[in-house]
Amino acid sequence: MVTDQYINANELMTQLSAVSVRLNIDYEIDSIAGKTCEIGVHEFKLEKSLFKFLPESLVESVKETLQKSFRTNQKVQTDVNYIGVNNEQRKVRIVSNTVDVNSKVFYLVTFLRLPVKDKIIREINGFESYEEARRQLEISEARFNSFFENDPVMHVSVNPSTGLIADCNKFVIEKLELSDKSDIIGQPIYSIFTDEKRIRCLSLLEKFKVEGKLKSEEMDMVTKSGKIITVILYTVAQRDEYGKIILSRSTLVDITDLKNAQKRHDRKRNRLELLNKELEQFVSTCSHDLQEPLATIKFAGDVLSKLYHDKLDAKGHDYLKYIDEAVDRLTKQIRSLLAHSRIGINAERSVVNTDNLVATVIKDLGKRIIESNAQVTVDKLPNVEAYGVELRLVFLNLISNAIKYSKQGVIPKIQISAEHCDDFVMFSVADNGIGISRQDSKEIFKIFNRVNETNPNKGTGVGLAHCDKIVRMHDGKLWVESNIDGGSTFFFKIKKSYDL
Ligand code: ADP
């Protein structure tokens, strides 16, 4: 009971569930009495326009009421149903009056909170009665609870001011090997995480208090028996009607299996990388070591042919020639093997203008193109994200083969094209040369495999193996379509770009 003669305007307004403001003619707030929460508004600030703070659904009605009271110079009141700033249903009575203070006009506006009744509920939500609305609410709560409890991911809510667990679903109890919710409710949130993650848990709690949410945070939980569960954590805030955070609601998704699979995959990849390095080292060492005895054989052969030139008969000279040729071939093959093993080492990927790249390759092959009268046509080629130096080698090998394996007496015609296929670009180098049989076309991409031993332009049989390795470095594929005497088209597909 109020005994004092003087009743504070604020108290009076609060008792009336009302808030009053005085506004100047520009609707800027001059004084406030009562609490804005009564009418579902966060705050009013002095010297700011009233309309900055009102929910949108209330603005028009307030404006109309104020203007009417100004026009009629009388007290005007309007009852309005609206949605408060936290999406709650509200009803308010707006009472506006104008007063003259020192020849200045002011508005006196009072917002009186009214109970939201059946009709209003129906107007807003389509429910027939309070009871109906309550029943619907209970059903929806039961549905939510069942979803919350039986959801096969973990849900935990925490009181952010104490850091204590307020609630969790059954799945948390099951996962942490606990017997009952009472084992966990009221415990500090950090207690469900491993010792190493406890400090991080506290810093995440602080982050949550500031930002009101957490997203994709990886944490390690620990079960009663000490098993570690890796989870991804998402947290949202539950707020009261004034917007203050009252609870955190976290969803924790167990990613332990995924993590283990990733670790297994990483281990395998590391092992493969190691094996690959060892293999490269092996090839490189072998190649180096083999060069030395070969040089000795070559030297001995040369000495033999010089010092014993007159003592050897024709057969002897032939044998020496075979040895010499074989040594030359082996030397070339060893060098090629070394070059093959080195492809990709220190390779750098960048955006490559294949138009320019092919133009330089053609320029480099200029002498051979002129000598063979070859006609090379190039379509418009695209940019790709690729290993430029290595890609150049692919075009160089394919174009040079197209010249090398041309038909005798026929002018070589070479066509270079490209087309887009989803995430890939497919290049092609077509010629009108001697062609390859279906059977041979499967073998030519293997190192040292040659099919035209009769061809006067003897090669080492590594060019296409180089190309194949380089195309694979680009997650691509190299193949040929050809017929004996019908020319060949070499195709290779490489990825347009990479997610780095
Ligand atoms: P090399 O040309 O040194 O023999 P490659 O690896 O470049 O080695 O080619 C392997 C084999 O594939 C060649 O020996 C040849 O028989 C065949 N070949 C390559 N390109 C063509 C082509 N454009 N036309 C016909 N045959 C080809």
Boltz pocket constraint, residues with backbone or C-beta under 6 A from the ligand:
constraints:
  - pocket:
      binder: B
      contacts: [[A, 397], [A, 398], [A, 401], [A, 402], [A, 405], [A, 431], [A, 433], [A, 434], [A, 435], [A, 436], [A, 444], [A, 446], [A, 449], [A, 450], [A, 451], [A, 452], [A, 457], [A, 458], [A, 459], [A, 460], [A, 461], [A, 462], [A, 463], [A, 464], [A, 465], [A, 488]]
      max_distance: 6.0
